[in-house]
Amino acid sequence: MKINVILEPSDEGGYTVYVPSLPGCISEGNDLDEALKNIQEAIELYLYDYNPPD
């Protein structure tokens, strides 16, 4: 599955990254690699189908 992300430089340094197709799915990182790693985790959590035990 391919999901587009938007990376924006932060005023404080680092990057803010969000997913337009997943409202509220936002993360950040001190550098590009960290920001992409963090948004990947955020996407996985966003899409996680939680099924509580019976």
Distance bins in CASP14 RR format, pairs under 12 A and 6 or more apart:
PFRMAT RR
TARGET T0000
AUTHOR 0000-0000-0000
RMODE 2
METHOD distances of the structure
MODEL  1
1 19 0 0 0 0 0 1 0 0 0 0 0
1 21 0 0 0 0 0 1 0 0 0 0 0
1 22 0 0 0 0 0 1 0 0 0 0 0
1 40 0 0 0 0 0 1 0 0 0 0 0
1 43 0 0 0 0 1 0 0 0 0 0 0
1 44 0 0 0 0 0 1 0 0 0 0 0
1 47 0 0 0 0 1 0 0 0 0 0 0
2 19 0 0 0 0 0 1 0 0 0 0 0
2 21 0 0 0 0 0 1 0 0 0 0 0
2 43 0 0 0 0 0 1 0 0 0 0 0
3 17 0 0 0 0 0 1 0 0 0 0 0
3 18 0 0 0 0 0 1 0 0 0 0 0
3 19 1 0 1 0 0 0 0 0 0 0 0
3 20 0 0 0 0 1 0 0 0 0 0 0
3 21 1 0 0 1 0 0 0 0 0 0 0
3 22 1 0 0 1 0 0 0 0 0 0 0
3 25 0 0 0 0 1 0 0 0 0 0 0
3 36 0 0 0 0 0 1 0 0 0 0 0
3 39 0 0 0 0 1 0 0 0 0 0 0
3 40 0 0 0 0 1 0 0 0 0 0 0
3 42 0 0 0 0 0 1 0 0 0 0 0
3 43 1 0 0 1 0 0 0 0 0 0 0
3 44 0 0 0 0 0 1 0 0 0 0 0
3 46 0 0 0 0 1 0 0 0 0 0 0
3 47 0 0 0 0 1 0 0 0 0 0 0
4 17 0 0 0 0 0 1 0 0 0 0 0
4 18 0 0 0 0 0 1 0 0 0 0 0
4 19 1 0 0 1 0 0 0 0 0 0 0
4 20 1 0 0 1 0 0 0 0 0 0 0
4 21 1 0 0 1 0 0 0 0 0 0 0
4 22 0 0 0 0 0 1 0 0 0 0 0
4 25 0 0 0 0 0 1 0 0 0 0 0
4 39 0 0 0 0 0 1 0 0 0 0 0
4 43 0 0 0 0 0 1 0 0 0 0 0
5 15 0 0 0 0 0 1 0 0 0 0 0
5 16 0 0 0 0 0 1 0 0 0 0 0
5 17 1 0 1 0 0 0 0 0 0 0 0
5 18 1 0 0 1 0 0 0 0 0 0 0
5 19 1 0 1 0 0 0 0 0 0 0 0
5 20 0 0 0 0 1 0 0 0 0 0 0
5 21 0 0 0 0 1 0 0 0 0 0 0
5 22 0 0 0 0 1 0 0 0 0 0 0
5 25 0 0 0 0 1 0 0 0 0 0 0
5 26 0 0 0 0 0 1 0 0 0 0 0
5 27 0 0 0 0 1 0 0 0 0 0 0
5 28 0 0 0 0 0 1 0 0 0 0 0
5 32 0 0 0 0 0 1 0 0 0 0 0
5 35 0 0 0 0 1 0 0 0 0 0 0
5 36 1 0 0 1 0 0 0 0 0 0 0
5 37 0 0 0 0 0 1 0 0 0 0 0
5 38 0 0 0 0 0 1 0 0 0 0 0
5 39 1 0 1 0 0 0 0 0 0 0 0
5 40 0 0 0 0 1 0 0 0 0 0 0
5 42 0 0 0 0 1 0 0 0 0 0 0
5 43 0 0 0 0 1 0 0 0 0 0 0
5 46 0 0 0 0 0 1 0 0 0 0 0
6 15 0 0 0 0 1 0 0 0 0 0 0
6 16 0 0 0 0 1 0 0 0 0 0 0
6 17 1 0 0 1 0 0 0 0 0 0 0
6 18 1 0 1 0 0 0 0 0 0 0 0
6 19 1 0 0 1 0 0 0 0 0 0 0
6 20 1 0 0 1 0 0 0 0 0 0 0
6 21 0 0 0 0 0 1 0 0 0 0 0
6 22 0 0 0 0 0 1 0 0 0 0 0
6 25 0 0 0 0 0 1 0 0 0 0 0
6 26 0 0 0 0 1 0 0 0 0 0 0
6 27 0 0 0 0 0 1 0 0 0 0 0
6 35 0 0 0 0 0 1 0 0 0 0 0
6 36 0 0 0 0 0 1 0 0 0 0 0
6 39 0 0 0 0 1 0 0 0 0 0 0
7 14 0 0 0 0 1 0 0 0 0 0 0
7 15 1 0 1 0 0 0 0 0 0 0 0
7 16 1 0 0 1 0 0 0 0 0 0 0
7 17 1 0 1 0 0 0 0 0 0 0 0
7 18 0 0 0 0 1 0 0 0 0 0 0
7 19 0 0 0 0 0 1 0 0 0 0 0
7 26 0 0 0 0 0 1 0 0 0 0 0
7 27 0 0 0 0 0 1 0 0 0 0 0
7 28 0 0 0 0 1 0 0 0 0 0 0
7 29 0 0 0 0 1 0 0 0 0 0 0
7 31 0 0 0 0 0 1 0 0 0 0 0
7 32 1 0 0 1 0 0 0 0 0 0 0
7 33 0 0 0 0 0 1 0 0 0 0 0
7 34 0 0 0 0 0 1 0 0 0 0 0
7 35 1 0 0 1 0 0 0 0 0 0 0
7 36 1 0 0 1 0 0 0 0 0 0 0
7 38 0 0 0 0 0 1 0 0 0 0 0
7 39 0 0 0 0 1 0 0 0 0 0 0
8 14 0 0 0 0 1 0 0 0 0 0 0
8 15 1 0 0 1 0 0 0 0 0 0 0
8 16 1 0 1 0 0 0 0 0 0 0 0
8 17 1 0 0 1 0 0 0 0 0 0 0
8 18 0 0 0 0 1 0 0 0 0 0 0
8 26 0 0 0 0 0 1 0 0 0 0 0
8 27 0 0 0 0 0 1 0 0 0 0 0
8 28 0 0 0 0 1 0 0 0 0 0 0
8 29 0 0 0 0 0 1 0 0 0 0 0
8 32 0 0 0 0 0 1 0 0 0 0 0
8 35 0 0 0 0 1 0 0 0 0 0 0
8 39 0 0 0 0 0 1 0 0 0 0 0
9 15 1 0 1 0 0 0 0 0 0 0 0
9 16 0 0 0 0 1 0 0 0 0 0 0
9 17 0 0 0 0 0 1 0 0 0 0 0
9 28 0 0 0 0 0 1 0 0 0 0 0
9 29 0 0 0 0 0 1 0 0 0 0 0
9 30 0 0 0 0 0 1 0 0 0 0 0
9 31 0 0 0 0 0 1 0 0 0 0 0
9 32 0 0 0 0 1 0 0 0 0 0 0
9 35 0 0 0 0 1 0 0 0 0 0 0
10 16 1 0 1 0 0 0 0 0 0 0 0
10 17 0 0 0 0 1 0 0 0 0 0 0
10 26 0 0 0 0 0 1 0 0 0 0 0
10 27 0 0 0 0 0 1 0 0 0 0 0
10 28 1 0 0 1 0 0 0 0 0 0 0
10 29 0 0 0 0 1 0 0 0 0 0 0
10 30 0 0 0 0 1 0 0 0 0 0 0
10 31 0 0 0 0 0 1 0 0 0 0 0
10 32 0 0 0 0 0 1 0 0 0 0 0
10 34 0 0 0 0 0 1 0 0 0 0 0
10 35 0 0 0 0 1 0 0 0 0 0 0
11 28 0 0 0 0 0 1 0 0 0 0 0
12 28 0 0 0 0 1 0 0 0 0 0 0
12 29 0 0 0 0 0 1 0 0 0 0 0
12 30 0 0 0 0 1 0 0 0 0 0 0
13 28 0 0 0 0 1 0 0 0 0 0 0
13 29 0 0 0 0 1 0 0 0 0 0 0
13 30 1 0 0 1 0 0 0 0 0 0 0
13 31 0 0 0 0 1 0 0 0 0 0 0
13 32 0 0 0 0 0 1 0 0 0 0 0
13 34 0 0 0 0 0 1 0 0 0 0 0
13 35 0 0 0 0 0 1 0 0 0 0 0
14 27 0 0 0 0 0 1 0 0 0 0 0
14 28 1 0 0 1 0 0 0 0 0 0 0
14 29 1 0 1 0 0 0 0 0 0 0 0
14 30 1 0 1 0 0 0 0 0 0 0 0
14 31 1 0 0 1 0 0 0 0 0 0 0
14 32 0 0 0 0 1 0 0 0 0 0 0
14 33 0 0 0 0 0 1 0 0 0 0 0
14 34 0 0 0 0 1 0 0 0 0 0 0
14 35 1 0 0 1 0 0 0 0 0 0 0
14 36 0 0 0 0 0 1 0 0 0 0 0
14 38 0 0 0 0 0 1 0 0 0 0 0
15 26 0 0 0 0 0 1 0 0 0 0 0
15 27 0 0 0 0 1 0 0 0 0 0 0
15 28 1 0 0 1 0 0 0 0 0 0 0
15 29 1 0 1 0 0 0 0 0 0 0 0
15 30 0 0 0 0 1 0 0 0 0 0 0
15 31 1 0 0 1 0 0 0 0 0 0 0
15 32 1 0 0 1 0 0 0 0 0 0 0
15 33 0 0 0 0 1 0 0 0 0 0 0
15 34 0 0 0 0 1 0 0 0 0 0 0
15 35 1 1 0 0 0 0 0 0 0 0 0
15 36 0 0 0 0 1 0 0 0 0 0 0
15 37 0 0 0 0 0 1 0 0 0 0 0
15 38 0 0 0 0 1 0 0 0 0 0 0
15 39 0 0 0 0 1 0 0 0 0 0 0
16 25 0 0 0 0 0 1 0 0 0 0 0
16 26 1 0 0 1 0 0 0 0 0 0 0
16 27 1 0 0 1 0 0 0 0 0 0 0
16 28 1 0 1 0 0 0 0 0 0 0 0
16 29 1 0 0 1 0 0 0 0 0 0 0
16 30 0 0 0 0 0 1 0 0 0 0 0
16 32 0 0 0 0 0 1 0 0 0 0 0
16 34 0 0 0 0 0 1 0 0 0 0 0
16 35 1 0 0 1 0 0 0 0 0 0 0
16 38 0 0 0 0 0 1 0 0 0 0 0
16 39 0 0 0 0 1 0 0 0 0 0 0
16 42 0 0 0 0 0 1 0 0 0 0 0
17 24 0 0 0 0 0 1 0 0 0 0 0
17 25 0 0 0 0 1 0 0 0 0 0 0
17 26 1 0 0 1 0 0 0 0 0 0 0
17 27 1 0 1 0 0 0 0 0 0 0 0
17 28 1 0 0 1 0 0 0 0 0 0 0
17 29 1 0 0 1 0 0 0 0 0 0 0
17 31 0 0 0 0 0 1 0 0 0 0 0
17 32 0 0 0 0 1 0 0 0 0 0 0
17 33 0 0 0 0 0 1 0 0 0 0 0
17 34 0 0 0 0 1 0 0 0 0 0 0
17 35 1 0 1 0 0 0 0 0 0 0 0
17 36 1 0 0 1 0 0 0 0 0 0 0
17 37 0 0 0 0 0 1 0 0 0 0 0
17 38 1 0 0 1 0 0 0 0 0 0 0
17 39 1 0 1 0 0 0 0 0 0 0 0
17 40 0 0 0 0 1 0 0 0 0 0 0
17 41 0 0 0 0 0 1 0 0 0 0 0
17 42 0 0 0 0 1 0 0 0 0 0 0
17 43 0 0 0 0 0 1 0 0 0 0 0
18 24 1 0 0 1 0 0 0 0 0 0 0
18 25 1 0 0 1 0 0 0 0 0 0 0
18 26 1 0 1 0 0 0 0 0 0 0 0
18 27 1 0 0 1 0 0 0 0 0 0 0
18 28 0 0 0 0 1 0 0 0 0 0 0
18 35 0 0 0 0 0 1 0 0 0 0 0
18 38 0 0 0 0 0 1 0 0 0 0 0
18 39 1 0 0 1 0 0 0 0 0 0 0
18 42 0 0 0 0 1 0 0 0 0 0 0
18 43 0 0 0 0 0 1 0 0 0 0 0
18 46 0 0 0 0 0 1 0 0 0 0 0
19 25 1 0 1 0 0 0 0 0 0 0 0
19 26 1 0 0 1 0 0 0 0 0 0 0
19 27 0 0 0 0 1 0 0 0 0 0 0
19 36 0 0 0 0 0 1 0 0 0 0 0
19 38 0 0 0 0 0 1 0 0 0 0 0
19 39 1 0 0 1 0 0 0 0 0 0 0
19 40 0 0 0 0 0 1 0 0 0 0 0
19 42 1 0 0 1 0 0 0 0 0 0 0
19 43 1 0 0 1 0 0 0 0 0 0 0
19 44 0 0 0 0 0 1 0 0 0 0 0
19 45 0 0 0 0 0 1 0 0 0 0 0
19 46 1 0 0 1 0 0 0 0 0 0 0
19 47 0 0 0 0 0 1 0 0 0 0 0
20 26 0 0 0 0 0 1 0 0 0 0 0
20 39 0 0 0 0 0 1 0 0 0 0 0
21 43 0 0 0 0 1 0 0 0 0 0 0
21 46 0 0 0 0 0 1 0 0 0 0 0
21 47 0 0 0 0 0 1 0 0 0 0 0
22 39 0 0 0 0 1 0 0 0 0 0 0
22 42 0 0 0 0 1 0 0 0 0 0 0
22 43 1 0 0 1 0 0 0 0 0 0 0
22 44 0 0 0 0 0 1 0 0 0 0 0
22 45 0 0 0 0 0 1 0 0 0 0 0
22 46 1 0 1 0 0 0 0 0 0 0 0
22 47 1 0 0 1 0 0 0 0 0 0 0
22 48 0 0 0 0 0 1 0 0 0 0 0
23 46 0 0 0 0 1 0 0 0 0 0 0
24 39 0 0 0 0 0 1 0 0 0 0 0
24 42 0 0 0 0 1 0 0 0 0 0 0
24 43 0 0 0 0 0 1 0 0 0 0 0
24 45 0 0 0 0 0 1 0 0 0 0 0
24 46 1 0 0 1 0 0 0 0 0 0 0
25 38 0 0 0 0 0 1 0 0 0 0 0
25 39 1 0 0 1 0 0 0 0 0 0 0
25 40 0 0 0 0 0 1 0 0 0 0 0
25 41 0 0 0 0 0 1 0 0 0 0 0
25 42 1 0 1 0 0 0 0 0 0 0 0
25 43 1 0 0 1 0 0 0 0 0 0 0
25 44 0 0 0 0 0 1 0 0 0 0 0
25 45 0 0 0 0 1 0 0 0 0 0 0
25 46 1 0 1 0 0 0 0 0 0 0 0
25 47 0 0 0 0 1 0 0 0 0 0 0
25 48 0 0 0 0 0 1 0 0 0 0 0
26 35 0 0 0 0 0 1 0 0 0 0 0
26 38 0 0 0 0 1 0 0 0 0 0 0
26 39 0 0 0 0 1 0 0 0 0 0 0
26 42 1 0 0 1 0 0 0 0 0 0 0
26 43 0 0 0 0 0 1 0 0 0 0 0
26 45 0 0 0 0 0 1 0 0 0 0 0
26 46 0 0 0 0 1 0 0 0 0 0 0
27 34 0 0 0 0 1 0 0 0 0 0 0
27 35 1 0 0 1 0 0 0 0 0 0 0
27 36 0 0 0 0 1 0 0 0 0 0 0
27 37 0 0 0 0 1 0 0 0 0 0 0
27 38 1 0 1 0 0 0 0 0 0 0 0
27 39 1 0 1 0 0 0 0 0 0 0 0
27 40 0 0 0 0 1 0 0 0 0 0 0
27 41 1 0 0 1 0 0 0 0 0 0 0
27 42 1 0 1 0 0 0 0 0 0 0 0
27 43 0 0 0 0 1 0 0 0 0 0 0
27 44 0 0 0 0 0 1 0 0 0 0 0
27 45 0 0 0 0 1 0 0 0 0 0 0
27 46 0 0 0 0 0 1 0 0 0 0 0
28 34 0 0 0 0 1 0 0 0 0 0 0
28 35 1 0 0 1 0 0 0 0 0 0 0
28 36 0 0 0 0 0 1 0 0 0 0 0
28 37 0 0 0 0 0 1 0 0 0 0 0
28 38 1 0 0 1 0 0 0 0 0 0 0
28 39 0 0 0 0 1 0 0 0 0 0 0
28 41 0 0 0 0 0 1 0 0 0 0 0
28 42 0 0 0 0 1 0 0 0 0 0 0
29 35 1 0 1 0 0 0 0 0 0 0 0
29 36 0 0 0 0 1 0 0 0 0 0 0
29 37 0 0 0 0 1 0 0 0 0 0 0
29 38 1 0 1 0 0 0 0 0 0 0 0
29 39 0 0 0 0 1 0 0 0 0 0 0
29 40 0 0 0 0 0 1 0 0 0 0 0
29 41 0 0 0 0 0 1 0 0 0 0 0
29 42 0 0 0 0 0 1 0 0 0 0 0
30 36 0 0 0 0 0 1 0 0 0 0 0
30 37 0 0 0 0 0 1 0 0 0 0 0
30 38 0 0 0 0 1 0 0 0 0 0 0
31 37 0 0 0 0 1 0 0 0 0 0 0
31 38 0 0 0 0 0 1 0 0 0 0 0
32 38 0 0 0 0 0 1 0 0 0 0 0
32 39 0 0 0 0 0 1 0 0 0 0 0
33 39 0 0 0 0 0 1 0 0 0 0 0
33 40 0 0 0 0 0 1 0 0 0 0 0
34 40 0 0 0 0 0 1 0 0 0 0 0
34 41 0 0 0 0 0 1 0 0 0 0 0
35 41 0 0 0 0 0 1 0 0 0 0 0
35 42 0 0 0 0 0 1 0 0 0 0 0
36 42 0 0 0 0 0 1 0 0 0 0 0
36 43 0 0 0 0 0 1 0 0 0 0 0
37 43 0 0 0 0 0 1 0 0 0 0 0
37 44 0 0 0 0 0 1 0 0 0 0 0
38 44 0 0 0 0 0 1 0 0 0 0 0
38 45 0 0 0 0 0 1 0 0 0 0 0
39 45 0 0 0 0 0 1 0 0 0 0 0
39 46 0 0 0 0 1 0 0 0 0 0 0
40 46 0 0 0 0 0 1 0 0 0 0 0
40 47 0 0 0 0 0 1 0 0 0 0 0
41 47 0 0 0 0 0 1 0 0 0 0 0
41 48 0 0 0 0 0 1 0 0 0 0 0
42 48 0 0 0 0 0 1 0 0 0 0 0
END
